[in-house]
Amino acid sequence: MNLLAEQETYWDDVSEEKEFTLPLQMSEFEKRVSREMPILDVGCGYGRTLSELHDAGYENLFGVDFSQGMIDRGCRLHPYLNLRKNDGSVLPFEDGAFDAVLLIAVLTCIAESEGQRRLISEIERVLKDGGILYINDYLLNTDQRNVERYEKARSNYGAYGIFELPEGAVVRHHTPEHIFDITSGFDRLAFETLVYTTMNGNRSNGFYYTGRKV
């Protein structure tokens, strides 16, 4: 089984029990995206963030996720949302279909840099010129627990910051420089470092980023 298939199986298995935690910085998002604009959440999970946007008055909301279990949960919890299964390699939308795309705790689930670049490229395709990319994700940590698991996994995955969760998922923490590199097709509007609580209840460095498609 390849890594993508293993990841999909993992998220299907935990789709009814995991509660996602990364907060949308609504004040930042509202500055850039008006409520009538079409918005796509790539890696939407069970629709938590899209539902928050819906409650805030946003109208044209779409979500894709590669886990059918997550999509099924989202459709049950939020039947007013437009959610569909898609692995992100080719998003099922026309060029320039969206004014904004969300990526919340998605890059952390893509261990390989090339896979991240392919996803960002596909997002650029479906964004209008001047469209907004909003990212929440995790940064490298320097505590002993994290350093040990980064080092343990580096020989298997070829990059520092990748590690395996005890339950089987492979995830990644990043440097700011890496995020800026893979988003080089965007004008950076905002980047702020924060400390988040992960879905497993641990503390981790993180960030939010907003960029505009050039």
C-alpha positions as a printed NumPy array, in Angstrom:
array([[  0.   ,   0.   ,   0.   ],
       [  1.42 ,   3.443,  -0.903],
       [  1.643,   6.335,   1.564],
       [ -1.382,   8.186,   0.167],
       [ -3.534,   5.062,   0.414],
       [ -2.316,   4.469,   3.969],
       [ -3.201,   8.039,   4.915],
       [ -6.662,   7.72 ,   3.392],
       [ -7.287,   4.496,   5.307],
       [ -6.167,   6.142,   8.546],
       [ -8.503,   9.132,   8.156],
       [-11.422,   6.921,   7.182],
       [-10.836,   4.842,  10.308],
       [-10.801,   7.862,  12.643],
       [-13.368,   9.97 ,  10.779],
       [-16.048,   9.653,  13.469],
       [-13.824,  10.313,  16.472],
       [-11.273,  13.017,  15.672],
       [-12.114,  16.62 ,  16.515],
       [-10.061,  19.192,  14.633],
       [ -8.714,  22.148,  16.563],
       [ -6.915,  24.703,  14.377],
       [ -8.912,  27.938,  14.556],
       [ -9.796,  30.008,  11.524],
       [ -8.561,  33.565,  12.1  ],
       [-11.918,  35.043,  11.137],
       [-10.883,  38.679,  11.467],
       [ -7.981,  38.097,   9.061],
       [-10.174,  36.166,   6.621],
       [-12.946,  38.772,   6.648],
       [-10.466,  41.488,   5.668],
       [ -9.657,  39.631,   2.44 ],
       [-12.805,  37.728,   1.411],
       [-16.353,  39.062,   1.149],
       [-19.387,  36.943,   1.967],
       [-20.684,  36.424,  -1.567],
       [-17.369,  35.144,  -2.977],
       [-17.023,  31.419,  -3.844],
       [-14.745,  29.681,  -1.34 ],
       [-13.133,  26.223,  -1.488],
       [-11.854,  24.343,   1.559],
       [ -9.296,  21.758,   0.39 ],
       [ -9.001,  18.999,   2.98 ],
       [-12.246,  20.12 ,   4.566],
       [-12.558,  17.083,   6.838],
       [-16.06 ,  16.967,   8.284],
       [-16.805,  20.574,   7.315],
       [-16.008,  22.252,  10.63 ],
       [-14.492,  25.429,   9.158],
       [-16.99 ,  25.731,   6.324],
       [-19.816,  25.471,   8.844],
       [-18.234,  28.297,  10.837],
       [-18.085,  30.408,   7.674],
       [-21.697,  29.53 ,   6.901],
       [-22.735,  30.689,  10.374],
       [-20.83 ,  33.95 ,   9.754],
       [-22.885,  34.626,   6.618],
       [-20.67 ,  33.255,   3.841],
       [-22.814,  31.793,   1.076],
       [-20.845,  30.035,  -1.694],
       [-19.001,  27.294,   0.166],
       [-17.437,  24.129,  -1.268],
       [-15.266,  21.458,   0.316],
       [-13.208,  18.47 ,  -0.823],
       [-11.44 ,  15.803,   1.204],
       [ -9.771,  12.515,   0.286],
       [-11.475,  10.64 ,   3.14 ],
       [-14.929,   9.343,   2.303],
       [-15.515,   8.829,   6.012],
       [-14.882,  12.513,   6.706],
       [-17.161,  13.56 ,   3.846],
       [-19.933,  11.254,   5.077],
       [-19.666,  12.714,   8.582],
       [-19.67 ,  16.262,   7.209],
       [-22.73 ,  15.681,   5.041],
       [-24.582,  14.25 ,   8.028],
       [-23.597,  17.082,  10.389],
       [-23.873,  19.928,   7.877],
       [-26.305,  18.966,   5.096],
       [-26.331,  22.575,   3.849],
       [-22.669,  22.309,   2.73 ],
       [-21.416,  21.172,  -0.684],
       [-18.846,  18.489,   0.173],
       [-17.313,  15.853,  -2.074],
       [-14.543,  13.267,  -2.052],
       [-11.421,  14.245,  -3.992],
       [ -7.729,  13.591,  -3.358],
       [ -6.569,  17.05 ,  -4.487],
       [ -4.375,  15.849,  -7.364],
       [ -6.908,  17.273,  -9.834],
       [ -9.539,  19.436,  -8.185],
       [-12.965,  18.965,  -9.829],
       [-13.414,  22.635, -10.701],
       [-12.728,  24.926, -13.647],
       [ -9.781,  27.297, -13.833],
       [-10.36 ,  30.44 , -11.805],
       [-13.514,  29.134, -10.141],
       [-12.822,  30.517,  -6.653],
       [-11.992,  33.791,  -4.954],
       [-10.487,  32.042,  -1.929],
       [ -9.079,  28.638,  -0.976],
       [ -8.543,  27.365,   2.57 ],
       [ -5.845,  24.872,   3.617],
       [ -6.245,  24.105,   7.305],
       [ -3.955,  21.393,   8.733],
       [ -3.59 ,  19.913,   5.244],
       [  0.107,  20.44 ,   4.502],
       [  0.876,  18.614,   7.75 ],
       [ -0.81 ,  15.538,   6.236],
       [  1.365,  15.641,   3.082],
       [  4.842,  14.469,   4.049],
       [  6.555,  14.955,   0.69 ],
       [  7.526,  18.441,  -0.467],
       [  6.708,  17.581,  -4.067],
       [  3.209,  16.521,  -3.086],
       [  2.727,  19.838,  -1.313],
       [  3.944,  21.729,  -4.386],
       [  1.56 ,  19.827,  -6.658],
       [ -1.356,  20.688,  -4.406],
       [ -0.431,  24.382,  -4.264],
       [ -0.116,  24.411,  -8.058],
       [ -3.586,  22.915,  -8.446],
       [ -4.954,  25.474,  -5.999],
       [ -3.395,  28.245,  -8.085],
       [ -5.233,  26.855, -11.109],
       [ -8.684,  27.041,  -9.505],
       [ -8.085,  30.464,  -7.938],
       [ -8.981,  33.608,  -9.81 ],
       [ -6.238,  36.152, -10.452],
       [ -5.942,  38.084,  -7.223],
       [ -7.589,  35.222,  -5.31 ],
       [ -6.756,  34.53 ,  -1.674],
       [ -4.963,  31.489,  -0.245],
       [ -5.411,  31.067,   3.511],
       [ -3.328,  28.471,   5.397],
       [ -3.282,  27.299,   9.018],
       [ -0.672,  24.686,   9.852],
       [  2.141,  23.551,  12.12 ],
       [  5.754,  24.675,  12.502],
       [  8.769,  22.814,  13.837],
       [  9.082,  22.393,  17.594],
       [ 12.315,  22.233,  19.574],
       [ 11.278,  20.152,  22.591],
       [ 12.948,  16.774,  23.106],
       [  9.859,  14.719,  22.245],
       [  9.449,  16.309,  18.849],
       [ 13.155,  16.468,  18.011],
       [ 13.507,  12.747,  18.719],
       [ 10.629,  11.788,  16.431],
       [ 11.811,  14.141,  13.667],
       [ 15.243,  12.515,  13.804],
       [ 13.799,   9.007,  13.922],
       [ 11.752,   9.518,  10.76 ],
       [ 14.244,  11.584,   8.754],
       [ 16.062,   8.582,   7.28 ],
       [ 12.78 ,   7.041,   6.099],
       [ 11.193,  10.174,   4.631],
       [ 14.136,  12.348,   3.647],
       [ 13.15 ,  15.579,   5.393],
       [ 13.461,  16.889,   8.93 ],
       [ 10.096,  17.566,  10.544],
       [  8.257,  14.456,   9.335],
       [  7.156,  11.96 ,  11.973],
       [  4.77 ,   9.08 ,  12.579],
       [  1.896,   9.251,  15.03 ],
       [  1.464,   6.188,  17.275],
       [ -1.839,   5.369,  15.554],
       [ -0.179,   5.221,  12.129],
       [ -0.535,   8.584,  10.358],
       [  2.544,  10.252,   8.852],
       [  2.569,  14.013,   9.423],
       [  4.924,  16.948,   9.053],
       [  5.907,  20.162,  10.788],
       [  7.487,  22.95 ,   8.734],
       [  9.866,  25.888,   8.742],
       [  8.518,  29.31 ,   7.722],
       [ 11.04 ,  29.32 ,   4.879],
       [  9.543,  26.141,   3.456],
       [  6.047,  27.631,   3.547],
       [  7.262,  30.769,   1.789],
       [  9.009,  28.64 ,  -0.838],
       [  6.002,  26.502,  -1.773],
       [  3.762,  29.589,  -1.876],
       [  6.16 ,  31.656,  -3.998],
       [  3.442,  32.158,  -6.633],
       [  1.553,  34.33 ,  -4.16 ],
       [  2.102,  37.771,  -2.693],
       [  2.356,  37.259,   1.054],
       [ -0.178,  39.44 ,   2.869],
       [  0.076,  38.026,   6.386],
       [  2.103,  35.487,   8.322],
       [  1.827,  35.094,  12.076],
       [  3.239,  32.427,  14.376],
       [  1.033,  31.037,  17.127],
       [  0.849,  28.084,  19.511],
       [ -1.925,  25.592,  18.804],
       [ -3.382,  22.562,  20.519],
       [ -3.356,  19.552,  18.192],
       [ -6.215,  17.111,  17.651],
       [ -4.392,  14.743,  20.046],
       [ -4.226,  17.37 ,  22.786],
       [ -0.565,  18.355,  22.442],
       [  0.846,  21.872,  22.133],
       [  2.642,  22.777,  18.911],
       [  4.076,  25.808,  17.199],
       [  1.968,  26.89 ,  14.267],
       [  1.083,  29.739,  11.947],
       [ -1.512,  31.296,   9.771],
       [ -0.688,  32.631,   6.307],
       [ -2.608,  34.696,   3.796],
       [ -1.421,  35.216,   0.229],
       [ -2.815,  36.689,  -2.976],
       [ -2.385,  34.935,  -6.324],
       [ -0.118,  36.979,  -8.536]])
